[in-house]
Amino acid sequence: MNFLLLKASTFLLSAILFVWIFSLIRRRMLIEEYSFLWILIAAVFLVLSFFHPLIDRVAYWLGIDYGPSALFLFFNVVTLFILIHVSIQLSDYKSKKRILAQEIALLKDRVEELSQQVKGEKPRQSSNE
């Protein structure tokens, strides 16, 4: 494969990623918490699309013979850390959702009880008394 074609295609894909990230941020589909991380990843892609020898040098320092393999390893590790972080947040949101649902049920019960008191009806006995 022609080296110039490889360089142009990697730059084009990196630029598309960069523009896509910014459009997600602009449409508020990507929150600020993650936007910096994704902008940084897209910027690294852009820089590395211009400086292929840099990839080879980093790979050499890591003891990897083929430069793109080091890049692939790097981005797989980054993706793994992002997935773990998102899984932790998802678990946290799930437990918070359960707590909120319980609080809403208690508040609905309390509102119903107060509504009956205002109407002059005798409040019903709750099952936990």
Residue, then its C-alpha position, 0 to 999 in steps of 0.5 A: m500500500n502506498f505510504l501517502l495513501l495510508k497517511a491520507s486515509t488515517f488522517l481522514l478517519s481521524a478528522i472524521l472522528f474529531v468532527w463526530i466527537f464535536s457534533l456529539i458534544r454540540r448536540r449534548m449527546l456526550i456529556e462534559e465528563y467524557s468529552f475531554l477524554w474523547i477529544l484527547i483520543a481524537a487528537v492523539f489519532l490526528v497527531l499519530s496520523f501525521f507522525h507514523p515514525l512516532i508510533d514505531r519509536v514507541a513500539y520499539w520502546l515497548g519491545i513490539d516489532y510492528g508499530p501499528s500493533a502498539l497503537f492497537l494495544f494502546f487503544n484497546v487498553v484505553t477502551l478497557f479502562i473506559l468500559i470499566h469506568v462506564s460500568i462502575q457509573l452504570s452500577d452506581y446509577k442503578s442503585k440510585k434509581r432503586i433508592l429513588a423508586q423506594e423514596i417515591a413510593l414512600l412519598k406517594d403513600r404519605v401524600e395519599e395519607l395526607s389527602q385522606q386526612v384533609k378529606g376527613e376520612k380515617p387514614r388506612q392502616s399501613s402494612n408496616e405499622 
